[in-house]
Amino acid sequence: MKPKAYSYIRFSSPEQAKGDSQRRQREAAENYCKEHGLELANTREYRFFDSGRSAYTGEHIDDSGELARFLTHVDSGTILAGSYLLVESLDRLSRDKVMVALSQFTDLLRKGIRIVTLSDKRVYSEDSPSIAMELIISITVMMRAHEESATKGKRVSAAWQNKRNLAREKKVPLGNACPAWLVLENGAYKPNDIRVNVIHKIFEMTIQGYGQTAVSKRLNEDGIPVFGTVGEKRRNMSGAWGTSSVSKILNNRSLLGEYQPMHIVDGVRCNDGEVVTGFYPPVIEEDIFLQAKAARSQRQTSGATKQTKNFNCWQGLARCRVCGDAMHLVNKGKPPKGYVYLQCFGTKKGICKNGIIRIEHAELVFKEVLAKVDSMSLVHGRSAEIRKNLEVAEGRLVGVMRKLDQATEAQTAFPSKAGGKLLHDLEQEHEDISTKRDELRQQLASTHVISKEDFFQKLDLVTYEGRAAANSLLKRLRIVVLFKRHSPKNFRCWVLDKSNEEITEEIDQMLFGILYKDGVLTVQALDNDVFGRQIEQGEITSEEVNRDYEGGIDGQWFGSAFGKTK
């Protein structure tokens, strides 16, 4: 019975894959087996081939590497002692530090594996009479391989460091290594208009309330090819948009013209100094970038992950008054036997006694809530502009806060005059943006329409975009609505303002209450805890609520922007 031989082939760069490396190494293994009477294992299970894995960084022996799989077969006894491992040269096995490489090499020998280097036909084995000389030769080869890789790494690193320095100091282009929506022409980066239009579409849909899944689906339906460099295409073989590819676009500040130099520290990519502004041609306005960021943040805060054709306007706003769980849409079938309802998760599991609420009844409440808060931006042109500027201001405030935290941490650890000045400047910027944000909030609150009926006529709760915008506004105002059902046609709501984090008592957060009974929606002001206690205990009748609702408090619409009720 012929001894078994196993071929291990490795190359580390994509360029080598295009060449003859794999065929050359495979052919050398076949020829060696013919010449020395060995049986070359040729089934898929026993072909060991690492493409694009570095032996210098040890990628080929991690859990997903083929050499690691070979070692596992040796340890389990599937590959027997006395078998041959054929490699082109020892540097295919390792370019690691000598002691690490030698340990891997001698470990294989101790387990009875004979290692053959095909380039010089040398056989290394534990029982060889000249094992001492062979180890000396192997150490020499390993030293040379490691030094070559280290020298090459230093040269590449130095070349990139020089490029980064020129990019920072003189804004010299980095060559073809640029964002996917740019091309290098005549020594300068220029936008690819087709891809820039796609980027604008992604941001527009995100601001309108579409999630990353919905955006990627629309792009694929429209037949728009995904962006990507050669390396990115290798990772995304489908050629289709996904949530990750959309997310990379939405989070990429290179769209604003920024370039963040990077370098490797202990095998991890880290920022190399400050961002270089104005390095790339900007293809998106910062206001648009921040608006999209605010829209995504609101979706993440509310746990919104699923998009439907008809946007659920209660998404992230409705909660169960009994158990406190979020309420979601549940489809019980088509009318007249079935309807769409709001239902809490506890009721669905049978651990909460709260009932389900018909969605068309709940949406009457939604309109009423909008009528009682600062929602004029949904129907008024000037307010829409104010709301846009407010989102931008809030986005900038988040960015400054993050920088302020980092600067404070750095100054505490390593105090310096430059660090102190940076802290001062960031604190001043934070104060300025906060002042601007407060001014915009006041402007938004002062924008009114004449009547409630006028507001409802102008309000868009039909289109996906209109419903998403209304939902987004209430989330931004930190509104929460609690539902409690008493019968199929009778439920109550508590409308809470969660914008003040310091308030813990629900009664102090209440804006107003809503009673839906027998098809009639009535509203009561909540200037104290009396109404909340009365509706909770069922002490108020529909007639009493209607009377209070018609009269109001001092003839006013309970804090709304519509003026007198009569």
C-alpha positions, 0 to 999 in steps of 0.5 A: 500500500502506497504511503499517502501524500497531501498537498497544501497550496497557499498564496496570499494576494489576489494578484497571485490568484490571477497567475499560475501559482495554484497550477504550478504548486499542484503539478509539482505535487503530482510529479513528486508523488509519481517519482517517489511512489506516493498516493496523492489524496485527490478527494475534495475533503483532502485538498488543502488550499488557502487562497488570499491568506497570509502566512506572515500574519497567521491567517492560514492557521486560524479556525477557518484556514485550510492548514488548520483543517489539515492539523485537525485531521492529524490530531484526530488520526484521520491523517495517519502518522507516516503521511507526507505533507507536500508544500512548495517551500517552507515559507508556504507553511509559515512566515511568522516569527522564527520561534512560532514557525519552528514550533508549528514545524516541529509539532508536525514532525513529532506527530509523524508527518513528513514534510516535503519542500517541492522546490528542492525535493528536501524531506524533513522527518523526525526519524531522519538521521540528519534531523539536526542539520535539517532543523538548522536549514529549516530555521535558516529558511524560516528566518529568511521568509520572516525577514522578507515579509517583514521588510516587504510589510515595512516598505508597504507601510512606509509607502502608505504613510508617505501617501497619507502625509501627502494627502494630509499636507498637500491633499495629493490623491491616493491614486485609484484607492478612493470611494466607489462614487469617485474616479481619478482623472488627470490627477484629481478625483471626480464624481461618477454622476450615475452613482452620485444620483443613486446616493441621493436616492438612498438619502432621500428614501432614508429621510422619508422613513424607509429602513435600510431593508426597504431601500436595498429592496427598491434599488434591487427592483430598479436594477441598480448595480451595487457599488464596490471595489474589486475586494468588495465584489468578492465579498458580495458575490450576489451583486445585489444591494443589502442592508450592509451596503446601504449602511456603508453609504449612509455612514460614510463621511467621505460623501462630505469630502472627508478623508480619515487616514488609517493605520494598523496597530496590533493588527487592528485598523485605527484612525491615524490622526485627525480627519482631512476635510476637503480632500474629496469632492463632496457629493452630499450636503451636510444637512442632508447627511445629518437628517438621514442620521436623525431618521435612522436614529429614531428608527433604532430607538423605537426598534423599528425594523420592518417596513410595509407598504402602508407605514404603521404610524404607531410604530414605537409610540403605542404601549399597553397600559396594563403590562407596559409592552409595546403594541404592534400590528396584528392582522386577523384577516379581511373584513367583515370577519377580520381586521387589523388591530393593535396588540401588545406582546403580553396579550399575544402570549396570554399573560396580559388581559388587555384587549386588542384595538381596531387600527382604524379606531386607534388612528382617530386617536393618532390624529387627535394626538397630532392636533394637540402637539407641535405638529404644524410642521407636517402641513406648513411649509415654513414649519417643515423648513424649521423642522429640517433645520432642527434635525440638522442642529440635533445631529450636529449636537450629537456629533459635538457631544461625542467629540467633547466626551473624547476630548475630555477623556484625553485631557484627563489622561494626558493634560495639555494646553492644546487639549485644554483649548480644544475642550474650550472650543468644543464647549463653546460650539456645544453651547452655540448649537444648543442655543440655535436648537432651542430657538428653532424649537420655539419657532416650531412651537409658534407656528399654527393653523387656524382650525383643527378641521383645516389641519386635518384636511392638510394632514397627509396620513395616506401616503407612506411618506406622510405617515412616516413623517408624522410618526417621526415627529411624535418620536422626536417629541418623545410622545408615548400613548398608553392604550387600555381596552374595556370592550370591543367599542370602548377603550381609553388612552393616556398621552404622555410626554417623555421628553423630560428624563427627570420626571418619573411619575406618569401622572406628571408626564400626562398631556391629556386623556382620550376616551373612545366609546361607541364610535365617539372620540372625546378628549379631556385635559390633564392639568392634574391627576383627577382625570387620570384617576377617574378614567382609570376607575371608570368614574367618568361617564361618556356624557360627562367627558363630552360636556367637559370636552365641549366646554374646555378649560377657560374655553381653550383647546387644552394646550393645542395651537388651534385657539378657541373651541367655539 
